[in-house]
Each structure stands twice: as structure tokens, then as C-alpha cells.
């Protein structure tokens, strides 16, 4: 067993080796990369990505990234392709083949079949003299000097290089498509990421009560409104206009400011001009407003600026938006 320091050094060496592999990719970005992006961008069909072994695993990740960013893609395992799955490829599709050596038996059998179909074939390959590279229409070079594996055998640096090249393609296509956060949200409706991108204030505050008092409401009735509606605050409304808010902090400041509480009204203790948020605003923006202002509630308003309800920070956190 290695010592703790030796184990750390191994990790450092792997990271350094893979950093070199990624850095080397910059010198491989050429007109072929531009052409690959242009062809995928203008394609009427999908991007079919194929590979075998560890390269197949990388191919599936690239497929996922493309699908989630507006470029329809599908994975086809190279071995399965020559045993019936070749029907996945349609006339308008662009095919990407991912391989380190470019000379595996399955690739050699598959490529002539793909060429007969007439689809554009893009190679993400680690050997530019390989069978794959010489038969592809476009070659994206991902060759590495050395694997991070001490035996220079296990795909490590090479698969990292393939992954980064796939990301470079995906991000270039995002920019070409002017793919926005709103577009991204349509493909990520689930989980906390999706909620950050699509959930709005209107989705969250409706279940809350709507504490309301007038400027002339007595202190006693103001406190009763705060406690009965269980939001720790109440909005002060005068002729349908929001004029203030009374929160727990206002009550504490009141206790310090006034020796006698008799006769106090909501207008005497309220904080004027409370922070408001449109019911159409994204929930994550509302959370940012709360954090930046060190508050736990926002007054929700409609398109006319009228009081509609209260949004509490717990409403947002309950949805996993953090």
C-alpha cells in the first residue's frame, strides 16, 4: 500500500497529465472543427454518435450534452450497429465516430457501411493516420502524448480529450443557435436545476395567506394579523396602494423606541416602501433579492403594482432552489 503522500502525488500526476492533453487540443482546433460545427448546425437530421469501449461511454455523454442544448442526437453502439442497429442512421443525419485508435475491428466493418449511406462522417480520433481518420469526411484530432495510466494503457488522457472536444462542439453550437437560459429550461424541467430555470414566483406564493392591514389599524390588531396569517409580517395597504410592511423586526424596534404602546397604529411602526417582486419573476431571482437585502419575505405584486400576496423564503427553499 502506498503512503498518503504517495497517493496524493499520484493524483497530482494524473491531473497534470490530463491537463497537458486538454491544453494540446487548442492546437488542433482548425478549419475542420469549423466545418464540423457548420455541418451539424445546418443538418436537417440528427447527430448519430458511435463508438466502442470507453469511447462509447464518452459518446453517450456527448449525446446527452447535445440533446440538452438544442442539437438532437442519438447514440449508436458500433458493435450493435453491425448487428441490426444501423437502421438508426437516417439520410439527413450526421454521424460522429469516437475512437482513440481508429482501427478497432468494429469500426473497420462499420465505416464502409456508413459511407455507402452517404452521410457526412466526422471522426473524433486519436490517430490521424488510422483507418477511421482516412475514411472520415472531417477529422477532429484528439491525440495525446501519453495516457495518465502508468502503463500507458488505460484510456484516461485520451478519453478526457475526447470529452473536451465534444464539449467544444456543443458549446460552439450553443453560440451558433443563440441558445438561451430559457431554451435550456425547456429541456431541463426536472430537479433543482430545472426549477431554477423555469419556476416563477406565481408558482410558489398562492398557497400563502395574504396578511393585510390599513395604516390606521391598531397595534393589537396588526399583531393578530401577523400571527394569524403565520408569515411573520403583514402588508400595510391604503386605498389599494402598498405603503409599508410590519415584520418581527419592526416590533422589536417599536419596543425600543416607544415606552408606551397604547394608541400605536400600523403606520407608526411599519417600514415604508417594502421590497416587492412581480408574480412573473423567476423564483431564483426572488431568492437573490431576499439574500441581497437580508430579508425573508417579499411582497408579490401584479402587472399594475397591486398587492397580490406574500412570498416567503421557505417557499423557495422547499422546492430545492438554493
Secondary structure, DSSP 8 states (H G I E B T S, - for coil): ---HHHHHHHHHHHHHHHHHHHHHHGGG-SHHHHHHHHHHHH-SS-EEEEE-THHHHHHHHHHHHHHHTT--EEEEEHHHHTTTGGGG--TT-EEEEEESSS--HHHHHHHHHHHHHT--EEEEES-TTSHHHHH-SEEEE---S--SSTTS-SSSHHHHHHHHHHHHHHHHHHHHTT--HHHHHHH--SHHHHHHHH-BGGGTSTTS---EE-TT-BHHHHHHHHHHTTSSEEEEEETTEEEEEEEHHHHHHHHHH-S--TT-BHHHH-EES--EEETTSBHHHHHHHHHHHT-SEEEEE-TTS-EEEEEEHHHHHTTT--
